[in-house]
Amino acid sequence: MSMRDTFLRMLTDDEKNILHLMLEDTESGYRAKIILLKDEGYTGPEIRIATNHHDNNIRNEYIALMKKELMIWHQKSTITNSTV
């Protein structure tokens, strides 16, 4: 059985900027890097090589979930930082 590629929309410039800022954070930087590589057209196996990581969960569905989680995390942290 072969896995078919799941469509992921292209990142907006604002999302790319957010992800580039997240690269500096140890916790979210790894996920941000995976999302940026996918947006540049890398496949799951290519991303595993580029990140020197052997995570078999790196596939489009996982990347889409990470993208959603990171954007929600960023929105929450922006709201928290602006009210402090």
Steps between C-alpha positions, in 0.01 A plus 500: 500500500643836409435818693353776290608857541264718702455853367630773727437862411798727451607711797425870497789746538380579853500130593851459356620797706347352814660162431841658439472672840404168658820337367684672786286323761624155605152363561325617185801544271512137387135503397535837330793368297297199385210721392730738311675211323165351398392838366818507290395171340696245702342156548478319832812288433692809381397689814624214718838522324513883512421506873722199572203346676358153456143581600275273293205723590622776269233492233254752372224432751742547788647814345151648451421434866830656611431807285158544661638450853786745446274772364263459797798507739630817337161672520471414871852617579445824308181569696673415830802719422287795394294494821800477733 
